[in-house]
Amino acid sequence: MPLTYSLQPISKVVSHMKRYLSIFWHENKKFLLILASIVCFKSAVADLNSISGRSMQPTLLDGDKVWVNKLAYDVKIPFTDIALLNLHDPMRGDIVIIDSEAAGKRLVKRIIGVPGDTIYMRNNMLVVNGEIADYEVLSEEQEGLVIIEHLFDQSHQAMISNFRGSRSTRSYGPSEVPDGHFFVLGDNRDNSADSRLYSFIPREQIVGRSSSVVFSLDSEQSFRPRSGRFMAQLD
């Protein structure tokens, strides 16, 4: 008998909870379904990523919000790194978002080497498969030289620092990119923690590709919008 009495309050609480959840679902199911769809969309289809730091200058600036196409390479199960379908292979020159286990954080870098490539750097001179990158100086900024780097059939801007203390990562390799991995660099070559520090990037850690800035907030100007970067395309 005492056991029966002790269970009655619990059964009433469970009954009230079921009734409350039923009413809550009935009144809010459209909103909850929309919310779940948005969360799944952000996880597996597309999202925004904030740029923090200077490792991708001059291409990306601190405060940029970039569009991340998560279907650029693979169709993945939401909230996992499990690929259901491989759509395209990442290519040299792609700007990619990486969930780096080695770094313990999300990185935004440019793919320089694909599986099978041999990467060699000497005093910031980049050589891929024996092909030496050609450089053209665009301007000299306070942080360093802004250049255009030409390699194979691709060109993009990069930055080389003027400061002597930034030269520890200017030389690398030669090293061959293993299967299923990629070699990435920041466009700000002397101010970037990338494959020179974290080694090659496994394909499954590549979240997606970015090809445009959605909007940008300048932290040095009270987070005012940078009007010239609204929907700016990335090279």
ROBAKE-212249 format. One record per residue (C-alpha): residue number from 1; x, y negated, z; residue in one letter. Coordinates in Angstrom, 1 decimal. Each point is the difference from the previous one (the first is absolute). Layout:
# ROBAKE-212249
rec i=NUM; u=X; v=Y; w=Z; aa=A .
...
# end
This chain:
# ROBAKE-212249
rec i=1; u=0.0; v=0.0; w=0.0; aa=M .
rec i=2; u=2.7; v=-2.6; w=0.8; aa=P .
rec i=3; u=1.6; v=0.8; w=-3.4; aa=L .
rec i=4; u=-3.3; v=-0.7; w=-1.8; aa=T .
rec i=5; u=-0.4; v=-3.4; w=1.8; aa=Y .
rec i=6; u=3.6; v=-1.0; w=-0.8; aa=S .
rec i=7; u=-0.5; v=0.7; w=-3.7; aa=L .
rec i=8; u=-3.2; v=-2.0; w=-0.4; aa=Q .
rec i=9; u=1.7; v=-3.4; w=0.1; aa=P .
rec i=10; u=2.6; v=1.1; w=-2.5; aa=I .
rec i=11; u=-2.7; v=1.3; w=-2.4; aa=S .
rec i=12; u=-1.9; v=-3.2; w=0.3; aa=K .
rec i=13; u=3.2; v=-2.0; w=-0.8; aa=V .
rec i=14; u=0.7; v=2.2; w=-3.0; aa=V .
rec i=15; u=-3.6; v=-0.4; w=-1.2; aa=S .
rec i=16; u=0.2; v=-3.8; w=0.3; aa=H .
rec i=17; u=3.3; v=0.0; w=-1.8; aa=M .
rec i=18; u=-1.4; v=2.1; w=-2.9; aa=K .
rec i=19; u=-3.0; v=-2.3; w=-0.3; aa=R .
rec i=20; u=2.1; v=-3.1; w=0.1; aa=Y .
rec i=21; u=2.4; v=1.3; w=-2.7; aa=L .
rec i=22; u=-2.9; v=1.0; w=-2.1; aa=S .
rec i=23; u=-1.5; v=-3.4; w=0.2; aa=I .
rec i=24; u=3.4; v=-1.7; w=-0.6; aa=F .
rec i=25; u=0.7; v=2.1; w=-3.1; aa=W .
rec i=26; u=-3.5; v=-0.6; w=-1.4; aa=H .
rec i=27; u=0.4; v=-3.8; w=0.4; aa=E .
rec i=28; u=3.6; v=-0.3; w=-1.0; aa=N .
rec i=29; u=0.7; v=2.9; w=-2.4; aa=K .
rec i=30; u=0.3; v=-2.3; w=-3.1; aa=K .
rec i=31; u=2.6; v=-2.2; w=1.7; aa=F .
rec i=32; u=1.9; v=3.0; w=1.4; aa=L .
rec i=33; u=0.1; v=1.7; w=-3.4; aa=L .
rec i=34; u=1.2; v=-3.3; w=-1.6; aa=I .
rec i=35; u=2.7; v=-0.3; w=2.7; aa=L .
rec i=36; u=1.1; v=3.6; w=-0.4; aa=A .
rec i=37; u=0.2; v=-0.6; w=-3.8; aa=S .
rec i=38; u=2.2; v=-3.1; w=0.5; aa=I .
rec i=39; u=2.3; v=1.8; w=2.4; aa=V .
rec i=40; u=0.4; v=3.0; w=-2.4; aa=C .
rec i=41; u=0.5; v=-2.5; w=-3.0; aa=F .
rec i=42; u=2.8; v=-1.8; w=1.9; aa=K .
rec i=43; u=1.6; v=3.3; w=0.9; aa=S .
rec i=44; u=0.0; v=1.7; w=-3.4; aa=A .
rec i=45; u=-0.8; v=-2.5; w=-2.7; aa=V .
rec i=46; u=1.2; v=-3.5; w=0.6; aa=A .
rec i=47; u=1.0; v=-2.4; w=2.8; aa=D .
rec i=48; u=1.9; v=-3.2; w=0.8; aa=L .
rec i=49; u=3.4; v=0.0; w=1.4; aa=N .
rec i=50; u=1.7; v=-2.9; w=1.8; aa=S .
rec i=51; u=3.6; v=-1.0; w=-0.8; aa=I .
rec i=52; u=2.0; v=-0.7; w=3.1; aa=S .
rec i=53; u=3.6; v=-1.1; w=-0.4; aa=G .
rec i=54; u=2.3; v=-0.9; w=-3.0; aa=R .
rec i=55; u=1.2; v=3.4; w=-1.3; aa=S .
rec i=56; u=-1.9; v=-0.4; w=-3.3; aa=M .
rec i=57; u=0.8; v=-3.6; w=-0.7; aa=Q .
rec i=58; u=-0.3; v=-1.6; w=-2.5; aa=P .
rec i=59; u=-2.7; v=2.3; w=-1.3; aa=T .
rec i=60; u=-2.0; v=0.1; w=3.2; aa=L .
rec i=61; u=-0.1; v=-2.6; w=2.8; aa=L .
rec i=62; u=-0.6; v=0.3; w=3.7; aa=D .
rec i=63; u=-3.8; v=-0.4; w=0.4; aa=G .
rec i=64; u=-1.0; v=1.5; w=-3.4; aa=D .
rec i=65; u=-3.0; v=2.3; w=0.0; aa=K .
rec i=66; u=0.5; v=2.5; w=-2.8; aa=V .
rec i=67; u=-2.5; v=2.4; w=-1.7; aa=W .
rec i=68; u=0.9; v=3.6; w=0.5; aa=V .
rec i=69; u=-1.3; v=2.5; w=-2.6; aa=N .
rec i=70; u=-0.1; v=3.3; w=1.9; aa=K .
rec i=71; u=-1.1; v=1.9; w=-3.1; aa=L .
rec i=72; u=3.0; v=-1.1; w=-2.0; aa=A .
rec i=73; u=1.7; v=3.4; w=0.4; aa=Y .
rec i=74; u=-2.1; v=2.4; w=1.9; aa=D .
rec i=75; u=-3.5; v=0.8; w=1.3; aa=V .
rec i=76; u=0.3; v=0.7; w=3.7; aa=K .
rec i=77; u=-2.3; v=1.2; w=2.7; aa=I .
rec i=78; u=-0.9; v=-3.1; w=2.0; aa=P .
rec i=79; u=2.1; v=-0.5; w=3.2; aa=F .
rec i=80; u=2.6; v=2.5; w=-1.1; aa=T .
rec i=81; u=3.0; v=0.3; w=-2.3; aa=D .
rec i=82; u=-1.5; v=3.1; w=-1.7; aa=I .
rec i=83; u=-0.2; v=-0.5; w=-3.8; aa=A .
rec i=84; u=-2.9; v=1.7; w=-1.7; aa=L .
rec i=85; u=1.0; v=-1.2; w=-3.5; aa=L .
rec i=86; u=3.2; v=-1.5; w=-1.4; aa=N .
rec i=87; u=-0.9; v=-2.7; w=-2.5; aa=L .
rec i=88; u=3.3; v=-1.7; w=-0.9; aa=H .
rec i=89; u=3.6; v=0.1; w=1.0; aa=D .
rec i=90; u=1.5; v=-3.1; w=1.7; aa=P .
rec i=91; u=2.3; v=-1.8; w=-2.4; aa=M .
rec i=92; u=3.1; v=-2.2; w=0.2; aa=R .
rec i=93; u=-1.0; v=-3.6; w=0.6; aa=G .
rec i=94; u=-3.2; v=0.8; w=1.9; aa=D .
rec i=95; u=-0.6; v=-1.9; w=3.2; aa=I .
rec i=96; u=-1.2; v=2.6; w=2.5; aa=V .
rec i=97; u=-1.4; v=0.1; w=3.5; aa=I .
rec i=98; u=1.6; v=2.7; w=2.1; aa=I .
rec i=99; u=-1.0; v=1.5; w=3.3; aa=D .
rec i=100; u=3.6; v=0.7; w=1.0; aa=S .
rec i=101; u=0.6; v=2.6; w=2.7; aa=E .
rec i=102; u=3.7; v=-0.9; w=0.1; aa=A .
rec i=103; u=-0.8; v=-3.7; w=0.6; aa=A .
rec i=104; u=-3.0; v=0.7; w=2.2; aa=G .
rec i=105; u=-2.0; v=-2.7; w=-1.8; aa=K .
rec i=106; u=-1.5; v=-1.0; w=-3.4; aa=R .
rec i=107; u=2.5; v=-1.2; w=-2.6; aa=L .
rec i=108; u=-0.5; v=-1.9; w=-3.3; aa=V .
rec i=109; u=2.9; v=0.6; w=-2.4; aa=K .
rec i=110; u=0.7; v=0.4; w=-3.7; aa=R .
rec i=111; u=0.8; v=3.4; w=-1.6; aa=I .
rec i=112; u=3.5; v=0.0; w=-1.5; aa=I .
rec i=113; u=0.7; v=3.7; w=-0.4; aa=G .
rec i=114; u=-2.3; v=3.0; w=-0.8; aa=V .
rec i=115; u=0.7; v=3.7; w=0.5; aa=P .
rec i=116; u=3.2; v=1.0; w=-1.8; aa=G .
rec i=117; u=1.4; v=-3.5; w=-0.3; aa=D .
rec i=118; u=3.6; v=-0.8; w=1.2; aa=T .
rec i=119; u=0.2; v=-3.2; w=2.0; aa=I .
rec i=120; u=3.1; v=-2.0; w=0.5; aa=Y .
rec i=121; u=0.6; v=-3.5; w=1.4; aa=M .
rec i=122; u=3.2; v=-1.9; w=0.3; aa=R .
rec i=123; u=-0.1; v=-3.5; w=1.5; aa=N .
rec i=124; u=-3.6; v=-0.3; w=-1.1; aa=N .
rec i=125; u=0.7; v=1.2; w=-3.5; aa=M .
rec i=126; u=-2.7; v=2.6; w=-0.7; aa=L .
rec i=127; u=0.7; v=3.0; w=-2.2; aa=V .
rec i=128; u=-2.7; v=2.6; w=-0.8; aa=V .
rec i=129; u=1.0; v=3.1; w=-2.0; aa=N .
rec i=130; u=3.1; v=-1.8; w=-1.2; aa=G .
rec i=131; u=-2.0; v=-3.0; w=-1.2; aa=E .
rec i=132; u=1.2; v=-3.3; w=1.5; aa=I .
rec i=133; u=-2.7; v=-2.5; w=0.9; aa=A .
rec i=134; u=0.4; v=-3.4; w=-1.7; aa=D .
rec i=135; u=-0.5; v=-3.1; w=2.1; aa=Y .
rec i=136; u=-1.1; v=-3.5; w=-1.0; aa=E .
rec i=137; u=0.2; v=-2.8; w=2.6; aa=V .
rec i=138; u=-3.2; v=-2.0; w=0.3; aa=L .
rec i=139; u=0.7; v=-2.4; w=2.8; aa=S .
rec i=140; u=1.9; v=-0.4; w=3.3; aa=E .
rec i=141; u=-2.2; v=-0.3; w=3.1; aa=E .
rec i=142; u=0.9; v=-0.6; w=3.6; aa=Q .
rec i=143; u=-0.2; v=3.8; w=0.6; aa=E .
rec i=144; u=2.0; v=0.9; w=-3.0; aa=G .
rec i=145; u=0.0; v=0.6; w=-3.8; aa=L .
rec i=146; u=-3.3; v=0.8; w=-1.7; aa=V .
rec i=147; u=0.8; v=2.3; w=-3.0; aa=I .
rec i=148; u=-1.8; v=2.0; w=-2.6; aa=I .
rec i=149; u=1.1; v=3.6; w=0.0; aa=E .
rec i=150; u=-0.2; v=1.8; w=-3.3; aa=H .
rec i=151; u=0.1; v=3.8; w=0.1; aa=L .
rec i=152; u=-1.0; v=2.3; w=-2.9; aa=F .
rec i=153; u=-3.3; v=-1.6; w=-1.4; aa=D .
rec i=154; u=-1.0; v=-1.8; w=3.3; aa=Q .
rec i=155; u=0.8; v=-3.3; w=1.5; aa=S .
rec i=156; u=-0.9; v=-1.6; w=3.4; aa=H .
rec i=157; u=1.3; v=-2.7; w=2.3; aa=Q .
rec i=158; u=2.3; v=0.7; w=2.9; aa=A .
rec i=159; u=2.0; v=-1.9; w=2.6; aa=M .
rec i=160; u=3.6; v=0.2; w=1.0; aa=I .
rec i=161; u=1.1; v=-1.6; w=3.2; aa=S .
rec i=162; u=2.8; v=-2.6; w=0.3; aa=N .
rec i=163; u=0.9; v=1.0; w=3.5; aa=F .
rec i=164; u=3.1; v=2.2; w=0.6; aa=R .
rec i=165; u=-1.6; v=1.8; w=3.0; aa=G .
rec i=166; u=-2.7; v=1.6; w=-2.2; aa=S .
rec i=167; u=2.3; v=2.2; w=-2.1; aa=R .
rec i=168; u=0.0; v=3.3; w=1.9; aa=S .
rec i=169; u=-2.6; v=1.6; w=-2.4; aa=T .
rec i=170; u=1.4; v=-1.4; w=-3.2; aa=R .
rec i=171; u=1.6; v=3.4; w=-0.9; aa=S .
rec i=172; u=-1.7; v=3.4; w=-0.2; aa=Y .
rec i=173; u=0.5; v=3.4; w=-1.5; aa=G .
rec i=174; u=0.3; v=1.4; w=-2.5; aa=P .
rec i=175; u=-2.9; v=2.2; w=1.0; aa=S .
rec i=176; u=-2.6; v=2.0; w=-1.9; aa=E .
rec i=177; u=-3.7; v=-0.4; w=0.8; aa=V .
rec i=178; u=-1.4; v=3.5; w=1.0; aa=P .
rec i=179; u=-3.2; v=1.5; w=-1.3; aa=D .
rec i=180; u=-3.2; v=-1.5; w=1.5; aa=G .
rec i=181; u=1.9; v=-3.1; w=1.3; aa=H .
rec i=182; u=0.7; v=-3.6; w=-1.1; aa=F .
rec i=183; u=2.7; v=-2.6; w=0.6; aa=F .
rec i=184; u=-1.4; v=-3.4; w=0.9; aa=V .
rec i=185; u=1.5; v=-3.4; w=0.5; aa=L .
rec i=186; u=-1.3; v=-3.4; w=1.2; aa=G .
rec i=187; u=0.3; v=-2.8; w=-2.5; aa=D .
rec i=188; u=1.8; v=-2.0; w=2.7; aa=N .
rec i=189; u=3.0; v=2.3; w=-0.3; aa=R .
rec i=190; u=2.0; v=-1.3; w=3.0; aa=D .
rec i=191; u=-3.0; v=-0.2; w=2.3; aa=N .
rec i=192; u=-1.8; v=3.3; w=-0.4; aa=S .
rec i=193; u=-0.2; v=3.3; w=1.9; aa=A .
rec i=194; u=-0.7; v=2.5; w=-2.8; aa=D .
rec i=195; u=1.4; v=3.2; w=-1.4; aa=S .
rec i=196; u=3.5; v=-1.1; w=0.8; aa=R .
rec i=197; u=-0.9; v=0.2; w=3.6; aa=L .
rec i=198; u=-3.0; v=2.5; w=0.1; aa=Y .
rec i=199; u=1.1; v=2.2; w=-2.9; aa=S .
rec i=200; u=-2.3; v=1.3; w=-2.7; aa=F .
rec i=201; u=-3.8; v=-0.4; w=0.3; aa=I .
rec i=202; u=-2.1; v=3.1; w=-0.3; aa=P .
rec i=203; u=-2.9; v=-0.4; w=-2.4; aa=R .
rec i=204; u=-2.6; v=0.9; w=2.6; aa=E .
rec i=205; u=1.0; v=-3.1; w=2.0; aa=Q .
rec i=206; u=-0.8; v=-2.3; w=-2.9; aa=I .
rec i=207; u=-3.4; v=-1.5; w=0.8; aa=V .
rec i=208; u=-0.6; v=-1.8; w=-3.3; aa=G .
rec i=209; u=1.2; v=-2.6; w=-2.5; aa=R .
rec i=210; u=-0.4; v=-3.8; w=0.1; aa=S .
rec i=211; u=-0.2; v=-2.2; w=-3.1; aa=S .
rec i=212; u=-1.6; v=-3.2; w=1.3; aa=S .
rec i=213; u=-0.1; v=-2.4; w=3.0; aa=V .
rec i=214; u=-3.6; v=-0.6; w=1.1; aa=V .
rec i=215; u=0.7; v=-3.1; w=2.1; aa=F .
rec i=216; u=2.9; v=-1.4; w=2.1; aa=S .
rec i=217; u=0.3; v=-1.9; w=3.3; aa=L .
rec i=218; u=3.1; v=-2.0; w=0.7; aa=D .
rec i=219; u=1.1; v=0.5; w=3.6; aa=S .
rec i=220; u=2.4; v=-2.9; w=-0.2; aa=E .
rec i=221; u=-2.9; v=-2.4; w=-0.9; aa=Q .
rec i=222; u=-2.6; v=0.9; w=2.7; aa=S .
rec i=223; u=-1.1; v=3.0; w=-2.1; aa=F .
rec i=224; u=-1.3; v=-2.2; w=-2.8; aa=R .
rec i=225; u=-1.0; v=1.9; w=-3.2; aa=P .
rec i=226; u=2.6; v=0.0; w=-2.7; aa=R .
rec i=227; u=-2.3; v=-0.9; w=-2.9; aa=S .
rec i=228; u=2.5; v=1.0; w=-2.7; aa=G .
rec i=229; u=0.1; v=3.6; w=1.2; aa=R .
rec i=230; u=-3.8; v=0.7; w=-0.1; aa=F .
rec i=231; u=-0.4; v=3.2; w=-2.2; aa=M .
rec i=232; u=3.6; v=-0.4; w=-1.2; aa=A .
rec i=233; u=1.3; v=3.0; w=-2.0; aa=Q .
rec i=234; u=3.2; v=1.7; w=1.0; aa=L .
rec i=235; u=2.8; v=0.9; w=-2.3; aa=D .
# end
